[in-house]
Amino acid sequence: MTPKPDPFTVPFGTVLCDWMTTARADGGPFVYGGSPEPYGDLTISPAAHVLHYGSAIFEGLKAHRQADGSLAVFRLDSHVARMVGSAQRLRLPEVDAGTLKQMIIDAVEANATEVPDPPGSLYIRPTLIGTEADIGAAGRPTRAALLYVVNSPVGDYFKGGIRPLTLLLETSLQRTVPQFGMVKCGANYAMALGPTLDAMAANEAVDQILFATGGDITETGAANFFLADDERIVTRDLDESFLHGVTRDSTIQLARHLGYEVQERPIGRDELVDWSERGEAFLSGTAAVVAPVGTILHAGETLTIGDGQPGRNTLRLRQALVDIQVGAAPDPFDWRTPVRG
Ligand SMILES: Cc1ncc(COP(=O)(O)O)c(C=O)c1O
């Protein structure tokens, strides 16, 4: 067998680990056999609900190799809780939190030898799809479903490691429909793809679109958005219109712990101008970690944030987060779930 590529040299998420876990539901709860199976293709009916009516949700979390060589999954409970909520929103078969947790732990343990050392990590992708074969089921939920967990050894999400990102502020398009913004479903990403590609085509320096429908700045296609200075961090207050990032929550808790004031409130476009003269901006996400923003483009104008380089508060928060993830610092919030390495 040809060796797998080094995850730092290929795009994020393109290397898949040898083992996966699966559970099936058929008119009742998901049944998990309790042991991993070899990673491989799925067989589903061409009439499967997911292929026609978009019954697909997923999660994204990470396991990190710890300073002592063991492994820990970061914020397992929060990601499982969000997936349970996503399933409810899409009226998918109910996901039992305990079962999903075990499936994640078993998959990570089976793939332990493939976890890269920091700054690499193991990306964990739990997925739920509707498999009932019924092309007439447009108006009702799938009764049959497949829940599975696959893993991918990953390096940096953004090419080039820690560098100031360029965002394109988009004030007219929506990333998703308002009531589905907080659901991690495939349909949201499908909806955002065309407009995102169109907007980015005009400028290849753009790393992400910052969605600010009607001027209300919420999130990018893969991360939440923050402003920061020496005293405070600011991020959009939660509602149903955007994803409630687990990293957003971790950043808020960490910032409070470090003595920052945390403001959760609307952020308008005009405020960016003021902030760019004296503060910092960054993204937060499982894949993005805490990623500095150097430039925001809008309507032909270029807004340089601070001196356009990663800000000291951004880097401080990033380091504090990473230190907890990799076991280089204590875990006062109980965020790490140890698994067999
Ligand atoms: C649209 C969107 N917003 C925000 C986030 C950040 O969420 P989290 O910190 O839970 O990874 C993600 C990544 O999952 C995302 O896809």
The ligand as a Tripos MOL2 file, in Angstrom:
@<TRIPOS>MOLECULE
LIG
   16    16     1     0     0
SMALL
NO_CHARGES

@<TRIPOS>ATOM
      1 C1        -20.3970   28.4020    9.1280 C.3       1 LIG1
      2 C2        -19.5200   28.1460   10.2770 C.ar      1 LIG1
      3 N1        -19.4470   29.0750   11.2640 N.ar      1 LIG1
      4 C3        -18.6700   28.8840   12.3420 C.ar      1 LIG1
      5 C4        -17.9100   27.7330   12.4950 C.ar      1 LIG1
      6 C5        -17.0710   27.5400   13.7210 C.3       1 LIG1
      7 O1        -17.6390   26.5590   14.5560 O.3       1 LIG1
      8 P1        -16.7530   25.6830   15.5180 P.3       1 LIG1
      9 O2        -15.9590   26.6200   16.3440 O.co2     1 LIG1
     10 O3        -17.7450   24.8980   16.3290 O.co2     1 LIG1
     11 O4        -15.9030   24.8080   14.6800 O.co2     1 LIG1
     12 C6        -17.9430   26.7480   11.4930 C.ar      1 LIG1
     13 C7        -17.1350   25.5290   11.6080 C.2       1 LIG1
     14 O5        -17.6230   24.5140   11.9560 O.2       1 LIG1
     15 C8        -18.7830   26.9440   10.3660 C.ar      1 LIG1
     16 O6        -18.8590   26.0250    9.3980 O.3       1 LIG1
@<TRIPOS>BOND
     1     1     2 1
     2     2     3 ar
     3     2    15 ar
     4     3     4 ar
     5     4     5 ar
     6     5     6 1
     7     5    12 ar
     8     6     7 1
     9     7     8 1
    10     8     9 2
    11     8    10 1
    12     8    11 1
    13    12    13 1
    14    12    15 ar
    15    13    14 2
    16    15    16 1
@<TRIPOS>SUBSTRUCTURE
     1 LIG1         1 GROUP 0 **** ****
